[in-house]
Each structure stands twice: as C-alpha cells, then as structure tokens.
Amino acid sequence: MREIKFRAWDTRELEMIPNVFDNFHGSGDLLQESRFIPMQYTGLKDKNGKEIYEGDIVQTVVTSEWDREVPRDEEAVIEWDGFQWWAKSIHTADWHEIYDYPWEIIGNIYENPELLK
C-alpha cells in the first residue's frame, strides 16, 4: 500500500510546510485555504533516499530508446497527469516516466524557481 502524504507551499509566508497532516493534527482544512498549495508524495524516493513530491525539480542522465543518442543531463518537474506521475522536461518537450531513471531532487518549483529557466 502506498503512503499518502502531502506538503504545502504557503504563499503568504513563502515557506514549505512538510507533512501537512502531521503538522496540523490530521486536519485537511489547511489544504482548503487558498493560500496553501498542496503537493502530494509520489510514493517514490530519489537516488539519495529523499521523498519525491509533486512540484519537485529533479535531474538525471537520460538515454533514448529509439536511437543510440549520447546520454544527456535532464532536469524535469514532477507532475501528475490524472493517471500517473511524470517527470516533465524543463528544456525540451519530453515527458519521462519517473520509474525509468534514478532521479535526484535539486529543488522545487516554489523555493527554486530559478532552476526552471
């Protein structure tokens, strides 16, 4: 069974609140307030054992399945498409299944927006 966890970005205080339900005594009311942006845990950890959440910016080295392309560094944002988790490339139009590569978290879209450029 996959562990269901959330963290939330506080748009007023500009800080990440980890383990939302633990920090607010199991209350989901926090996630209903418009100032908080919830992000769900994917159930996966990066190559260093850190939990991967929606909105995390990750990096890895990717290779193409279709040709003998030289491996390249890839940075991506973790997103949910309604059915599964994906790593959406920051620099190309590529979408990668997060299970295919050993990702490493380098930041998130709220605390490290400079990584999206």
OpenMM code with the backbone's topology and positions (N, CA, C; nanometers):
from openmm import Vec3, app, unit

residues = "MET ARG GLU ILE LYS PHE ARG ALA TRP ASP THR ARG GLU LEU GLU MET ILE PRO ASN VAL PHE ASP ASN PHE HIS GLY SER GLY ASP LEU LEU GLN GLU SER ARG PHE ILE PRO MET GLN TYR THR GLY LEU LYS ASP LYS ASN GLY LYS GLU ILE TYR GLU GLY ASP ILE VAL GLN THR VAL VAL THR SER GLU TRP ASP ARG GLU VAL PRO ARG ASP GLU GLU ALA VAL ILE GLU TRP ASP GLY PHE GLN TRP TRP ALA LYS SER ILE HIS THR ALA ASP TRP HIS GLU ILE TYR ASP TYR PRO TRP GLU ILE ILE GLY ASN ILE TYR GLU ASN PRO GLU LEU LEU LYS".split()
positions = [
    Vec3(0.0837, -0.1169, 0.0000),
    Vec3(0.0000, 0.0000, 0.0000),
    Vec3(0.0888, 0.1241, 0.0000),
    Vec3(0.0549, 0.2209, -0.0854),
    Vec3(0.1331, 0.3435, -0.0978),
    Vec3(0.0945, 0.4417, 0.0121),
    Vec3(0.1957, 0.5019, 0.0702),
    Vec3(0.1743, 0.6012, 0.1752),
    Vec3(0.1224, 0.7311, 0.1137),
    Vec3(0.0128, 0.7850, 0.1662),
    Vec3(-0.0436, 0.9105, 0.1183),
    Vec3(0.0034, 1.0221, 0.2121),
    Vec3(0.0798, 1.1154, 0.1566),
    Vec3(0.1340, 1.2272, 0.2346),
    Vec3(0.1279, 1.3530, 0.1493),
    Vec3(0.1200, 1.4659, 0.2160),
    Vec3(0.1209, 1.5944, 0.1474),
    Vec3(0.2154, 1.6901, 0.2184),
    Vec3(0.2688, 1.7820, 0.1396),
    Vec3(0.3341, 1.9001, 0.1935),
    Vec3(0.2578, 2.0165, 0.1292),
    Vec3(0.2817, 2.1378, 0.1748),
    Vec3(0.2094, 2.2515, 0.1157),
    Vec3(0.3004, 2.3738, 0.1119),
    Vec3(0.2881, 2.4503, 0.0035),
    Vec3(0.3583, 2.5773, -0.0093),
    Vec3(0.2657, 2.6858, 0.0445),
    Vec3(0.3153, 2.7622, 0.1406),
    Vec3(0.2395, 2.8721, 0.1993),
    Vec3(0.2726, 2.9974, 0.1194),
    Vec3(0.1765, 3.0462, 0.0409),
    Vec3(0.2013, 3.1601, -0.0479),
    Vec3(0.2132, 3.2926, 0.0268),
    Vec3(0.1656, 3.2979, 0.1501),
    Vec3(0.1768, 3.4202, 0.2297),
    Vec3(0.3118, 3.4260, 0.3011),
    Vec3(0.3500, 3.3171, 0.3655),
    Vec3(0.4758, 3.3130, 0.4406),
    Vec3(0.5947, 3.2720, 0.3548),
    Vec3(0.5675, 3.2264, 0.2322),
    Vec3(0.6701, 3.1811, 0.1386),
    Vec3(0.7594, 3.0744, 0.2001),
    Vec3(0.6927, 2.9708, 0.2521),
    Vec3(0.7670, 2.8593, 0.3105),
    Vec3(0.6938, 2.7283, 0.2830),
    Vec3(0.7718, 2.6196, 0.2815),
    Vec3(0.7177, 2.4868, 0.2603),
    Vec3(0.6815, 2.4269, 0.3952),
    Vec3(0.5621, 2.3720, 0.4023),
    Vec3(0.5170, 2.3051, 0.5244),
    Vec3(0.5203, 2.1554, 0.4965),
    Vec3(0.6143, 2.0840, 0.5589),
    Vec3(0.6237, 1.9393, 0.5349),
    Vec3(0.5160, 1.8646, 0.6129),
    Vec3(0.4862, 1.7436, 0.5698),
    Vec3(0.3942, 1.6556, 0.6424),
    Vec3(0.2712, 1.7310, 0.6916),
    Vec3(0.1969, 1.7865, 0.5999),
    Vec3(0.0841, 1.8734, 0.6329),
    Vec3(-0.0079, 1.8137, 0.7388),
    Vec3(-0.0494, 1.6912, 0.7234),
    Vec3(-0.1442, 1.6334, 0.8179),
    Vec3(-0.0810, 1.6120, 0.9551),
    Vec3(0.0466, 1.5750, 0.9595),
    Vec3(0.1153, 1.5573, 1.0878),
    Vec3(0.1301, 1.6906, 1.1613),
    Vec3(0.1658, 1.7946, 1.0865),
    Vec3(0.1891, 1.9253, 1.1477),
    Vec3(0.0616, 1.9961, 1.1910),
    Vec3(-0.0510, 1.9545, 1.1373),
    Vec3(-0.1776, 2.0202, 1.1713),
    Vec3(-0.2767, 1.9200, 1.2278),
    Vec3(-0.2238, 1.8217, 1.3011),
    Vec3(-0.3044, 1.7261, 1.3764),
    Vec3(-0.4102, 1.6569, 1.2921),
    Vec3(-0.3755, 1.6185, 1.1709),
    Vec3(-0.4647, 1.5412, 1.0864),
    Vec3(-0.5726, 1.6225, 1.0188),
    Vec3(-0.5696, 1.7523, 1.0318),
    Vec3(-0.6748, 1.8350, 0.9730),
    Vec3(-0.6462, 1.8630, 0.8264),
    Vec3(-0.7428, 1.8298, 0.7416),
    Vec3(-0.7309, 1.8612, 0.5996),
    Vec3(-0.7773, 2.0020, 0.5688),
    Vec3(-0.8247, 2.0748, 0.6710),
    Vec3(-0.8741, 2.2107, 0.6494),
    Vec3(-0.7661, 2.3014, 0.5922),
    Vec3(-0.6427, 2.2780, 0.6314),
    Vec3(-0.5319, 2.3588, 0.5823),
    Vec3(-0.5283, 2.3582, 0.4301),
    Vec3(-0.5500, 2.2428, 0.3708),
    Vec3(-0.5412, 2.2317, 0.2254),
    Vec3(-0.6573, 2.2998, 0.1542),
    Vec3(-0.7613, 2.3358, 0.2276),
    Vec3(-0.8758, 2.4047, 0.1689),
    Vec3(-0.8543, 2.5560, 0.1609),
    Vec3(-0.7585, 2.6083, 0.2370),
    Vec3(-0.7305, 2.7513, 0.2343),
    Vec3(-0.6544, 2.7855, 0.1060),
    Vec3(-0.6974, 2.8920, 0.0393),
    Vec3(-0.6397, 2.9260, -0.0911),
    Vec3(-0.4933, 2.9672, -0.0841),
    Vec3(-0.4448, 3.0048, 0.0326),
    Vec3(-0.3041, 3.0462, 0.0410),
    Vec3(-0.2084, 2.9275, 0.0387),
    Vec3(-0.2581, 2.8067, 0.0579),
    Vec3(-0.1745, 2.6875, 0.0597),
    Vec3(-0.1882, 2.6096, -0.0703),
    Vec3(-0.0747, 2.5700, -0.1260),
    Vec3(-0.0743, 2.4889, -0.2480),
    Vec3(-0.0261, 2.3494, -0.2093),
    Vec3(-0.1173, 2.2515, -0.2099),
    Vec3(-0.0778, 2.1169, -0.1684),
    Vec3(0.0012, 2.0443, -0.2759),
    Vec3(0.0932, 1.9601, -0.2327),
    Vec3(0.1721, 1.8760, -0.3220),
    Vec3(0.1769, 1.7367, -0.2622),
    Vec3(0.1417, 1.6386, -0.3425),
    Vec3(0.1334, 1.5012, -0.2936),
    Vec3(0.2655, 1.4274, -0.3099),
    Vec3(0.2930, 1.3400, -0.2167),
    Vec3(0.4086, 1.2496, -0.2222),
    Vec3(0.3825, 1.1456, -0.3300),
    Vec3(0.4814, 1.1181, -0.4126),
    Vec3(0.4657, 1.0221, -0.5223),
    Vec3(0.4733, 0.8771, -0.4768),
    Vec3(0.5235, 0.8552, -0.3571),
    Vec3(0.5464, 0.7189, -0.3100),
    Vec3(0.6855, 0.6694, -0.3455),
    Vec3(0.7641, 0.7542, -0.4118),
    Vec3(0.8996, 0.7178, -0.4540),
    Vec3(1.0028, 0.8054, -0.3842),
    Vec3(1.1254, 0.7550, -0.3817),
    Vec3(1.2373, 0.8313, -0.3273),
    Vec3(1.3416, 0.8500, -0.4362),
    Vec3(1.4173, 0.9577, -0.4240),
    Vec3(1.5224, 0.9815, -0.5227),
    Vec3(1.6420, 0.8920, -0.4928),
    Vec3(1.7475, 0.9059, -0.5716),
    Vec3(1.8625, 0.8161, -0.5576),
    Vec3(1.9354, 0.8340, -0.4246),
    Vec3(1.9046, 0.9424, -0.3519),
    Vec3(1.9651, 0.9657, -0.2204),
    Vec3(1.8700, 0.9311, -0.1055),
    Vec3(1.7541, 0.8758, -0.1378),
    Vec3(1.6585, 0.8363, -0.0348),
    Vec3(1.5623, 0.9460, 0.0079),
    Vec3(1.5618, 1.0597, -0.0623),
    Vec3(1.4730, 1.1713, -0.0295),
    Vec3(1.3376, 1.1513, -0.0986),
    Vec3(1.2277, 1.1757, -0.0270),
    Vec3(1.0937, 1.1574, -0.0816),
    Vec3(1.0681, 1.2546, -0.1968),
    Vec3(1.0128, 1.2030, -0.3069),
    Vec3(0.9826, 1.2848, -0.4243),
    Vec3(0.8362, 1.3282, -0.4174),
    Vec3(0.8138, 1.4599, -0.4253),
    Vec3(0.6806, 1.5188, -0.4219),
    Vec3(0.6488, 1.5865, -0.5543),
    Vec3(0.5214, 1.6023, -0.5794),
    Vec3(0.4739, 1.6837, -0.6896),
    Vec3(0.5378, 1.8220, -0.6774),
    Vec3(0.5832, 1.8778, -0.7890),
    Vec3(0.6474, 2.0086, -0.7865),
    Vec3(0.7963, 2.0054, -0.7625),
    Vec3(0.8519, 1.8881, -0.7333),
    Vec3(0.9968, 1.8792, -0.7168),
    Vec3(1.0654, 1.8940, -0.8520),
    Vec3(1.1826, 1.9541, -0.8503),
    Vec3(1.2670, 1.9631, -0.9684),
    Vec3(1.3750, 1.8576, -0.9505),
    Vec3(1.3862, 1.7714, -1.0503),
    Vec3(1.4780, 1.6584, -1.0408),
    Vec3(1.5729, 1.6582, -1.1595),
    Vec3(1.6812, 1.5837, -1.1450),
    Vec3(1.7748, 1.5689, -1.2570),
    Vec3(1.8221, 1.4251, -1.2656),
    Vec3(1.8643, 1.3868, -1.3844),
    Vec3(1.9203, 1.2545, -1.4095),
    Vec3(1.9940, 1.2598, -1.5426),
    Vec3(2.0459, 1.1473, -1.5845),
    Vec3(2.1032, 1.1329, -1.7180),
    Vec3(2.0098, 1.0399, -1.7942),
    Vec3(1.9618, 1.0856, -1.9103),
    Vec3(1.8691, 1.0047, -1.9889),
    Vec3(1.9349, 0.9585, -2.1180),
    Vec3(1.8864, 0.8474, -2.1673),
    Vec3(1.9275, 0.7959, -2.2977),
    Vec3(1.8008, 0.7679, -2.3767),
    Vec3(1.8111, 0.7674, -2.5058),
    Vec3(1.6959, 0.7437, -2.5912),
    Vec3(1.6779, 0.5949, -2.6169),
    Vec3(1.5537, 0.5503, -2.6176),
    Vec3(1.5244, 0.4107, -2.6509),
    Vec3(1.5210, 0.3907, -2.8023),
    Vec3(1.5045, 0.4998, -2.8776),
    Vec3(1.4812, 0.4880, -3.0217),
    Vec3(1.6069, 0.4946, -3.1065),
    Vec3(1.7143, 0.5485, -3.0516),
    Vec3(1.8393, 0.5517, -3.1276),
    Vec3(1.9556, 0.5457, -3.0300),
    Vec3(2.0720, 0.5511, -3.0795),
    Vec3(2.1921, 0.5421, -2.9956),
    Vec3(2.2414, 0.6806, -2.9553),
    Vec3(2.1482, 0.7655, -2.9183),
    Vec3(2.1785, 0.9015, -2.8770),
    Vec3(2.2731, 0.9019, -2.7567),
    Vec3(2.3618, 0.9992, -2.7551),
    Vec3(2.4532, 1.0148, -2.6427),
    Vec3(2.3719, 1.0526, -2.5188),
    Vec3(2.3982, 0.9891, -2.4055),
    Vec3(2.3251, 1.0257, -2.2829),
    Vec3(2.3397, 1.1753, -2.2553),
    Vec3(2.2333, 1.2349, -2.2035),
    Vec3(2.2353, 1.3783, -2.1742),
    Vec3(2.1766, 1.4050, -2.0366),
    Vec3(2.2228, 1.5132, -1.9756),
    Vec3(2.1656, 1.5565, -1.8484),
    Vec3(2.0238, 1.6046, -1.8743),
    Vec3(1.9356, 1.5751, -1.7818),
    Vec3(1.7962, 1.6162, -1.7942),
    Vec3(1.7477, 1.6698, -1.6614),
    Vec3(1.6848, 1.7865, -1.6653),
    Vec3(1.6158, 1.8406, -1.5491),
    Vec3(1.4678, 1.8392, -1.5812),
    Vec3(1.3860, 1.8055, -1.4797),
    Vec3(1.2434, 1.7907, -1.5030),
    Vec3(1.1655, 1.8271, -1.3767),
    Vec3(1.0361, 1.8526, -1.3960),
    Vec3(0.9451, 1.8815, -1.2858),
    Vec3(0.8494, 1.7639, -1.2712),
    Vec3(0.8268, 1.7218, -1.1486),
    Vec3(0.7371, 1.6103, -1.1222),
    Vec3(0.5926, 1.6596, -1.1291),
    Vec3(0.5108, 1.5942, -1.2127),
    Vec3(0.3712, 1.6319, -1.2310),
    Vec3(0.2830, 1.5080, -1.2345),
    Vec3(0.1565, 1.5256, -1.1970),
    Vec3(0.0535, 1.4214, -1.2017),
    Vec3(-0.0370, 1.4530, -1.3193),
    Vec3(-0.0640, 1.3551, -1.4057),
    Vec3(-0.1494, 1.3798, -1.5218),
    Vec3(-0.2916, 1.3280, -1.5029),
    Vec3(-0.3257, 1.2869, -1.3824),
    Vec3(-0.4572, 1.2314, -1.3556),
    Vec3(-0.4560, 1.0802, -1.3493),
    Vec3(-0.3468, 1.0206, -1.4007),
    Vec3(-0.3344, 0.8751, -1.4013),
    Vec3(-0.2024, 0.8254, -1.3438),
    Vec3(-0.0955, 0.9020, -1.3661),
    Vec3(0.0354, 0.8605, -1.3157),
    Vec3(0.1273, 0.9805, -1.3025),
    Vec3(0.2396, 0.9569, -1.2340),
    Vec3(0.3408, 1.0605, -1.2139),
    Vec3(0.4357, 1.0644, -1.3324),
    Vec3(0.4753, 1.1848, -1.3723),
    Vec3(0.5683, 1.2057, -1.4823),
    Vec3(0.6755, 1.3053, -1.4413),
    Vec3(0.7874, 1.2981, -1.5083),
    Vec3(0.8919, 1.3990, -1.4980),
    Vec3(0.8895, 1.4757, -1.6307),
    Vec3(0.8419, 1.5995, -1.6271),
    Vec3(0.8281, 1.6830, -1.7466),
    Vec3(0.9558, 1.7650, -1.7632),
    Vec3(1.0226, 1.7455, -1.8751),
    Vec3(1.1487, 1.8135, -1.9009),
    Vec3(1.1339, 1.9650, -1.8946),
    Vec3(1.2336, 2.0296, -1.8372),
    Vec3(1.2352, 2.1757, -1.8306),
    Vec3(1.2817, 2.2353, -1.9633),
    Vec3(1.3712, 2.1643, -2.0344),
    Vec3(1.4354, 2.2214, -2.1524),
    Vec3(1.3833, 2.1683, -2.2860),
    Vec3(1.3088, 2.0599, -2.2829),
    Vec3(1.2552, 2.0026, -2.4078),
    Vec3(1.1072, 1.9724, -2.3874),
    Vec3(1.0460, 1.9139, -2.4867),
    Vec3(0.9046, 1.8756, -2.4758),
    Vec3(0.8893, 1.7328, -2.4223),
    Vec3(0.9970, 1.6725, -2.3752),
    Vec3(0.9939, 1.5332, -2.3307),
    Vec3(0.9229, 1.5163, -2.1971),
    Vec3(0.8553, 1.4031, -2.1856),
    Vec3(0.7952, 1.3585, -2.0605),
    Vec3(0.8555, 1.2224, -2.0316),
    Vec3(0.9030, 1.1994, -1.9096),
    Vec3(0.9652, 1.0728, -1.8727),
    Vec3(0.8854, 1.0072, -1.7607),
    Vec3(0.8704, 0.8764, -1.7690),
    Vec3(0.8107, 0.8061, -1.6564),
    Vec3(0.9105, 0.8138, -1.5413),
    Vec3(0.8646, 0.8473, -1.4237),
    Vec3(0.9591, 0.8676, -1.3139),
    Vec3(1.0223, 0.7380, -1.2680),
    Vec3(0.9652, 0.6264, -1.3089),
    Vec3(1.0194, 0.4960, -1.2688),
    Vec3(1.1392, 0.4547, -1.3542),
    Vec3(1.1619, 0.5238, -1.4672),
    Vec3(1.2633, 0.4817, -1.5635),
    Vec3(1.4068, 0.5225, -1.5301),
    Vec3(1.4237, 0.6227, -1.4442),
    Vec3(1.5570, 0.6764, -1.4201),
    Vec3(1.5812, 0.6991, -1.2708),
    Vec3(1.7085, 0.7006, -1.2289),
    Vec3(1.7415, 0.7333, -1.0897),
    Vec3(1.7478, 0.8860, -1.0717),
    Vec3(1.6359, 0.9469, -1.0426),
    Vec3(1.6277, 1.0922, -1.0288),
    Vec3(1.6951, 1.1401, -0.9006),
    Vec3(1.7381, 1.2647, -0.9028),
    Vec3(1.7909, 1.3295, -0.7837),
    Vec3(1.7194, 1.4637, -0.7696),
    Vec3(1.6637, 1.4912, -0.6516),
    Vec3(1.5942, 1.6172, -0.6277),
    Vec3(1.6972, 1.7288, -0.6155),
    Vec3(1.6746, 1.8372, -0.6920),
    Vec3(1.7652, 1.9525, -0.6852),
    Vec3(1.6925, 2.0773, -0.6350),
    Vec3(1.5623, 2.0669, -0.6131),
    Vec3(1.4839, 2.1804, -0.5642),
    Vec3(1.3367, 2.1557, -0.5869),
    Vec3(1.2588, 2.2640, -0.5793),
    Vec3(1.1169, 2.2552, -0.6135),
    Vec3(1.0746, 2.3862, -0.6790),
    Vec3(0.9576, 2.3851, -0.7416),
    Vec3(0.9159, 2.4979, -0.8251),
    Vec3(0.8883, 2.6256, -0.7468),
    Vec3(0.8661, 2.6160, -0.6172),
    Vec3(0.8353, 2.7339, -0.5374),
    Vec3(0.9572, 2.7944, -0.4696),
    Vec3(1.0426, 2.7112, -0.4137),
    Vec3(1.1616, 2.7614, -0.3448),
    Vec3(1.2789, 2.7861, -0.4396),
    Vec3(1.2766, 2.7253, -0.5566),
    Vec3(1.3883, 2.7356, -0.6505),
    Vec3(1.3413, 2.7643, -0.7934),
    Vec3(1.2610, 2.8702, -0.8148),
    Vec3(1.2095, 2.8970, -0.9500),
    Vec3(1.3191, 2.9261, -1.0517),
    Vec3(1.4357, 2.9681, -1.0055),
    Vec3(1.5465, 2.9954, -1.0974),
    Vec3(1.5916, 2.8714, -1.1716),
    Vec3(1.5644, 2.7520, -1.1179),
    Vec3(1.6022, 2.6276, -1.1848),
    Vec3(1.5147, 2.5969, -1.3054),
    Vec3(1.4039, 2.6670, -1.3198),
    Vec3(1.3127, 2.6444, -1.4324),
    Vec3(1.3544, 2.7201, -1.5573),
    Vec3(1.4569, 2.8055, -1.5479),
    Vec3(1.4997, 2.8860, -1.6620),
    Vec3(1.6070, 2.8178, -1.7422),
] * unit.nanometer
topology = app.Topology()
chain = topology.addChain("A")
for resn in residues:
    res = topology.addResidue(resn, chain)
    for name in ("N", "CA", "C"):
        topology.addAtom(name, app.Element.getBySymbol(name[0]), res)
